[in-house]
Amino acid sequence: MAKVSVIVPVYNVEKYLRQCLDSLVNQTLTDIEIICINDGSTDGSLAILEDYASKDKRIRLISQENQGQGVARNRGIELSTGEYLGFVDPDDWIELNMYEEMYSKAKLSDAMIVEAMYSEFFESSGKTKIRKSPVTLPENQVFTWKIHKDYLFKSSILAVWNKIYKKTFVNQHKIRFAEAKLAEDHIFTLKSKVLAEKINFINKPYYNYRVRRDSAVNSISPETLRVIDILKDVNAFFNEQGVRNKYNRKEFDSYFEFTLARQYASVPEGCKSLYEQKCRAFLTDKQYKEYQKFKFGKFKPLERIFSLKNETCFGVRYKVLVLLGCKIKFKPV
């Protein structure tokens, strides 16, 4: 049994893949397995994976038809043998001591989750920004979200790559990713945060997240419509666990409102009407009004009728046209 199983879903990232794999095979914690799921890549990614797998027996290579990160990560969980699970995106890279530090912290406290901070590398500018925790969390003691309620939504982004998870905990509660290509990690992250009885935090940036304009997060795709279905599952889980009754209602609502508003720019023009209908059906009247505010951000009422502005998203500047309440984002400028 490896100490940590690192799951890497790979799809058409030959430009970045070697940097990612180098950061994994050179970890100071050597007792790891690296499960690479080739998710139907059509570029040179598979050849790179085969090259690394031939040189390092810790790399397990599995290929499948393109089904998205959710399916790939779930398959990696099923195949893993490690005590803890880690997730790395193939266009990112990690510090060489990341898993040694996080595993050591996990073993000292028998934590279900260990979370660290991260850095953002903006490919368009070449600049790096170290992300700091917006709320104070204890570093030398375990906690739960009930003790530190800000941990649920405010403390970190809803991603899995800056955390490790105890595999027995994940399997016990049947925590899995949504089988989608966008926001697939929301249900996994929130379920684990709510159900974990022991969480540990390290206020150091070990993960390097690459912000690029052609990533899935920034791409226009019909998959955006699936985000609403994922949030419905999240909401059902929250109701089942009584989270709504224990958490600040405003922050709870803001999570749904902001998530849907953030995805709006990635909805294809032909799907925007349907997206609005689905949002309207899912949200309450009050939530829908706040969603509209989040969606238009700093746009004034008259500017929501007609305006053309520059807007920055993930460090990349776009032209944004607003016409009769419809917001259209153009290519980077």
C-alpha positions as CSV (number, residue, x, y, z in Angstrom):
1,M,0.0,0.0,0.0
2,A,1.3,3.4,-1.0
3,K,1.1,6.3,1.5
4,V,-0.5,8.6,-1.1
5,S,-2.2,7.8,-4.4
6,V,-2.0,10.8,-6.7
7,I,-4.7,10.8,-9.4
8,V,-4.0,12.8,-12.6
9,P,-6.7,13.1,-15.3
10,V,-5.0,13.9,-18.6
11,Y,-6.6,15.4,-21.7
12,N,-4.6,17.2,-24.4
13,V,-2.0,18.9,-22.3
14,E,1.2,17.9,-23.9
15,K,2.6,21.5,-23.6
16,Y,2.4,21.3,-19.7
17,L,2.5,17.6,-18.9
18,R,6.2,17.1,-18.4
19,Q,6.4,19.8,-15.8
20,C,3.5,18.2,-13.9
21,L,5.0,14.7,-14.0
22,D,8.5,15.9,-13.1
23,S,7.0,17.5,-9.9
24,L,5.4,14.2,-9.0
25,V,8.2,11.7,-9.7
26,N,10.6,13.9,-7.7
27,Q,8.5,14.2,-4.6
28,T,10.5,13.8,-1.3
29,L,7.8,11.4,-0.2
30,T,8.8,8.5,-2.5
31,D,6.2,6.0,-1.3
32,I,3.5,7.2,-3.7
33,E,1.6,5.8,-6.7
34,I,0.8,8.0,-9.6
35,I,-2.4,7.0,-11.4
36,C,-2.6,8.8,-14.8
37,I,-6.0,8.5,-16.5
38,N,-5.5,9.3,-20.2
39,D,-9.0,10.7,-21.0
40,G,-9.0,10.2,-24.7
41,S,-6.2,12.6,-25.6
42,T,-5.7,13.3,-29.3
43,D,-2.4,15.2,-29.0
44,G,1.0,13.9,-27.8
45,S,-0.1,13.5,-24.1
46,L,-0.3,9.7,-24.3
47,A,3.2,9.3,-25.7
48,I,4.6,11.5,-22.8
49,L,2.7,9.4,-20.3
50,E,4.1,6.2,-21.8
51,D,7.6,7.5,-21.7
52,Y,7.4,8.4,-18.0
53,A,5.6,5.2,-17.1
54,S,8.4,3.2,-18.8
55,K,11.0,4.9,-16.5
56,D,9.1,4.9,-13.2
57,K,7.2,1.9,-11.9
58,R,5.1,4.0,-9.6
59,I,3.2,5.4,-12.6
60,R,0.1,3.5,-13.5
61,L,-1.3,4.4,-16.9
62,I,-4.9,3.8,-17.9
63,S,-6.6,5.0,-21.1
64,Q,-10.3,5.6,-21.7
65,E,-12.5,7.5,-24.1
66,N,-13.0,11.2,-23.3
67,Q,-15.5,11.4,-20.5
68,G,-14.3,14.3,-18.4
69,Q,-12.4,14.9,-15.2
70,G,-15.2,13.6,-13.0
71,V,-15.3,10.2,-14.5
72,A,-11.5,10.0,-14.8
73,R,-11.0,10.9,-11.1
74,N,-13.6,8.4,-10.0
75,R,-11.9,5.7,-11.9
76,G,-8.6,6.7,-10.3
77,I,-10.2,6.4,-6.8
78,E,-11.4,2.9,-7.6
79,L,-8.0,1.8,-8.8
80,S,-6.0,3.4,-6.0
81,T,-4.2,1.5,-3.3
82,G,-2.9,4.4,-1.2
83,E,-3.8,5.3,2.4
84,Y,-4.5,8.9,1.3
85,L,-5.7,10.3,-2.0
86,G,-4.3,13.4,-3.8
87,F,-5.4,15.0,-7.0
88,V,-3.3,17.0,-9.5
89,D,-4.4,18.6,-12.7
90,P,-2.0,17.8,-15.6
91,D,-1.4,21.5,-16.5
92,D,-0.3,22.4,-13.0
93,W,2.6,21.4,-10.8
94,I,3.4,20.9,-7.1
95,E,6.2,21.7,-4.8
96,L,8.6,18.8,-4.2
97,N,7.8,18.4,-0.5
98,M,4.0,18.8,-0.8
99,Y,3.0,15.2,-0.1
100,E,5.6,14.6,2.5
101,E,4.5,17.6,4.5
102,M,0.8,16.9,4.1
103,Y,1.0,13.2,4.8
104,S,3.1,13.8,7.9
105,K,0.4,16.2,9.2
106,A,-2.3,13.7,8.4
107,K,-0.6,10.9,10.3
108,L,0.0,13.0,13.4
109,S,-3.7,13.8,13.8
110,D,-5.4,10.9,11.9
111,A,-7.1,13.6,9.8
112,M,-9.7,12.8,7.1
113,I,-8.6,16.0,5.2
114,V,-5.4,17.9,5.1
115,E,-5.6,21.2,3.2
116,A,-2.8,23.6,2.2
117,M,-2.7,26.9,0.3
118,Y,-1.7,27.4,-3.3
119,S,-0.2,29.8,-5.8
120,E,-1.7,31.0,-9.1
121,F,0.5,31.3,-12.1
122,F,-1.1,33.5,-14.8
123,E,0.1,32.2,-18.1
124,S,-0.9,35.4,-20.0
125,S,1.4,37.6,-17.9
126,G,3.9,35.1,-16.4
127,K,3.2,36.4,-12.9
128,T,2.6,34.4,-9.8
129,K,0.3,35.2,-6.9
130,I,0.4,33.4,-3.6
131,R,-3.1,32.8,-2.2
132,K,-3.5,33.3,1.5
133,S,-6.4,32.0,3.6
134,P,-9.0,34.7,3.9
135,V,-10.0,33.4,7.3
136,T,-8.0,32.2,10.3
137,L,-7.8,28.5,10.8
138,P,-5.9,26.5,13.4
139,E,-2.7,24.9,12.1
140,N,-1.8,22.8,15.1
141,Q,-5.1,21.2,16.0
142,V,-7.9,19.4,14.1
143,F,-11.2,21.0,13.6
144,T,-14.6,20.5,11.8
145,W,-16.7,22.9,9.8
146,K,-19.1,23.1,12.7
147,I,-16.3,24.6,14.8
148,H,-15.0,26.9,12.0
149,K,-18.1,27.6,9.9
150,D,-16.2,29.9,7.6
151,Y,-14.2,26.8,6.4
152,L,-17.2,25.6,4.4
153,F,-17.3,28.4,1.8
154,K,-14.9,31.2,2.7
155,S,-11.7,29.5,3.6
156,S,-10.7,28.1,0.2
157,I,-11.8,27.4,-3.3
158,L,-13.9,24.3,-3.9
159,A,-11.1,22.3,-5.5
160,V,-9.5,19.0,-4.5
161,W,-6.0,19.6,-5.7
162,N,-4.7,21.5,-2.6
163,K,-5.9,18.7,-0.3
164,I,-5.3,15.1,0.6
165,Y,-8.1,12.8,1.7
166,K,-8.1,9.6,3.8
167,K,-9.3,6.9,1.4
168,T,-11.2,4.9,4.0
169,F,-13.2,8.1,4.8
170,V,-13.9,8.7,1.1
171,N,-15.1,5.2,0.6
172,Q,-17.1,4.9,3.8
173,H,-19.2,7.9,2.8
174,K,-19.2,7.0,-0.9
175,I,-17.9,10.4,-1.8
176,R,-17.4,10.7,-5.6
177,F,-17.1,13.3,-8.3
178,A,-20.0,14.4,-10.5
179,E,-19.7,12.8,-13.9
180,A,-19.3,16.1,-15.7
181,K,-16.6,18.3,-17.2
182,L,-17.2,21.4,-15.2
183,A,-17.8,22.0,-11.5
184,E,-17.4,18.2,-11.0
185,D,-15.4,18.7,-7.8
186,H,-18.1,20.8,-5.9
187,I,-20.0,17.8,-4.7
188,F,-16.9,15.9,-3.7
189,T,-15.3,18.9,-1.8
190,L,-18.4,20.0,0.0
191,K,-19.5,16.5,1.0
192,S,-16.0,15.8,2.4
193,K,-15.9,19.1,4.3
194,V,-19.2,18.5,5.9
195,L,-18.7,14.9,6.8
196,A,-15.0,15.0,8.0
197,E,-14.6,14.7,11.8
198,K,-10.9,15.7,11.7
199,I,-9.6,18.4,9.3
200,N,-6.1,19.8,9.4
201,F,-4.7,22.9,7.7
202,I,-1.3,24.0,6.6
203,N,-1.0,27.7,5.7
204,K,1.7,27.2,3.1
205,P,1.4,27.2,-0.7
206,Y,2.4,23.8,-2.1
207,Y,0.2,23.7,-5.2
208,N,0.9,25.8,-8.3
209,Y,-2.4,26.4,-10.3
210,R,-1.9,27.5,-13.9
211,V,-4.5,30.0,-15.0
212,R,-4.8,29.8,-18.8
213,R,-7.3,31.2,-21.2
214,D,-8.1,27.9,-23.0
215,S,-8.7,25.8,-19.9
216,A,-12.0,24.0,-19.3
217,V,-12.9,26.6,-16.6
218,N,-12.6,29.5,-19.1
219,S,-14.1,27.7,-22.2
220,I,-17.6,28.2,-23.6
221,S,-19.3,24.9,-23.5
222,P,-22.8,23.4,-23.3
223,E,-21.5,21.4,-20.3
224,T,-22.2,24.6,-18.3
225,L,-25.9,23.5,-18.2
226,R,-24.8,20.5,-16.1
227,V,-23.6,22.9,-13.3
228,I,-27.2,23.5,-12.3
229,D,-27.9,19.8,-11.9
230,I,-24.7,19.5,-9.8
231,L,-25.8,22.3,-7.5
232,K,-29.2,20.6,-7.1
233,D,-27.3,17.5,-5.8
234,V,-25.3,19.8,-3.5
235,N,-28.5,21.4,-2.2
236,A,-30.1,18.0,-1.6
237,F,-27.1,16.9,0.4
238,F,-27.1,20.1,2.5
239,N,-30.8,19.6,3.3
240,E,-30.1,15.9,4.2
241,Q,-27.3,16.9,6.6
242,G,-29.2,19.9,8.1
243,V,-26.4,22.3,6.9
244,R,-28.8,25.0,6.0
245,N,-30.0,25.2,9.6
246,K,-26.5,25.5,11.0
247,Y,-24.9,27.9,8.6
248,N,-25.3,31.7,7.9
249,R,-28.2,31.7,5.4
250,K,-26.7,34.7,3.4
251,E,-23.4,32.9,2.9
252,F,-25.2,29.7,2.0
253,D,-27.3,31.4,-0.6
254,S,-24.3,33.3,-2.0
255,Y,-22.6,30.1,-2.8
256,F,-25.4,29.1,-5.2
257,E,-25.9,32.6,-6.6
258,F,-22.2,33.3,-7.3
259,T,-21.4,29.8,-8.7
260,L,-24.2,30.1,-11.3
261,A,-23.3,33.7,-12.1
262,R,-19.7,32.9,-12.6
263,Q,-20.6,30.1,-15.1
264,Y,-22.9,32.3,-17.1
265,A,-20.1,33.7,-19.3
266,S,-19.2,30.2,-20.4
267,V,-22.7,29.3,-21.6
268,P,-23.0,29.3,-25.4
269,E,-25.3,31.9,-26.8
270,G,-27.8,29.3,-28.0
271,C,-28.0,27.9,-24.5
272,K,-28.3,31.1,-22.5
273,S,-32.1,31.2,-22.5
274,L,-32.3,27.6,-21.3
275,Y,-29.6,28.3,-18.7
276,E,-31.7,31.3,-17.4
277,Q,-34.8,29.2,-17.2
278,K,-33.0,26.5,-15.2
279,C,-31.5,29.1,-12.8
280,R,-34.9,30.7,-12.4
281,A,-36.5,27.4,-11.5
282,F,-33.8,26.4,-9.1
283,L,-33.4,29.7,-7.2
284,T,-35.9,31.5,-5.0
285,D,-37.0,35.0,-6.1
286,K,-34.6,36.6,-3.7
287,Q,-31.7,34.3,-4.7
288,Y,-32.4,35.0,-8.4
289,K,-32.2,38.8,-7.8
290,E,-28.8,38.4,-6.1
291,Y,-27.7,36.0,-8.9
292,Q,-28.4,38.8,-11.4
293,K,-26.3,41.2,-9.4
294,F,-23.4,38.8,-9.3
295,K,-23.8,38.1,-13.0
296,F,-23.4,41.7,-14.0
297,G,-20.9,42.6,-11.4
298,K,-19.9,46.3,-11.5
299,F,-22.3,47.1,-14.4
300,K,-24.7,49.9,-13.6
301,P,-28.5,49.6,-14.4
302,L,-28.2,51.5,-17.6
303,E,-25.1,49.6,-18.6
304,R,-27.1,46.4,-18.3
305,I,-29.2,47.6,-21.3
306,F,-26.3,48.4,-23.5
307,S,-22.5,48.7,-22.8
308,L,-19.1,47.5,-24.1
309,K,-16.4,47.1,-21.5
310,N,-13.1,45.4,-20.7
311,E,-13.4,42.8,-18.0
312,T,-10.8,40.6,-16.3
313,C,-11.4,37.0,-15.5
314,F,-8.7,34.7,-14.1
315,G,-6.1,37.3,-15.0
316,V,-7.2,37.5,-18.6
317,R,-8.9,40.6,-20.1
318,Y,-12.0,40.2,-22.3
319,K,-14.3,42.5,-24.2
320,V,-17.8,42.2,-22.7
321,L,-20.9,43.3,-24.6
322,V,-24.2,43.8,-22.6
323,L,-27.3,44.1,-24.7
324,L,-30.8,44.1,-23.2
325,G,-29.7,42.1,-20.2
326,C,-27.6,39.6,-22.1
327,K,-23.9,39.5,-21.3
328,I,-21.6,38.3,-24.1
329,K,-17.8,37.7,-23.5
330,F,-15.5,38.0,-26.5
331,K,-12.0,36.7,-27.0
332,P,-9.2,38.0,-24.8
333,V,-7.8,41.4,-25.7
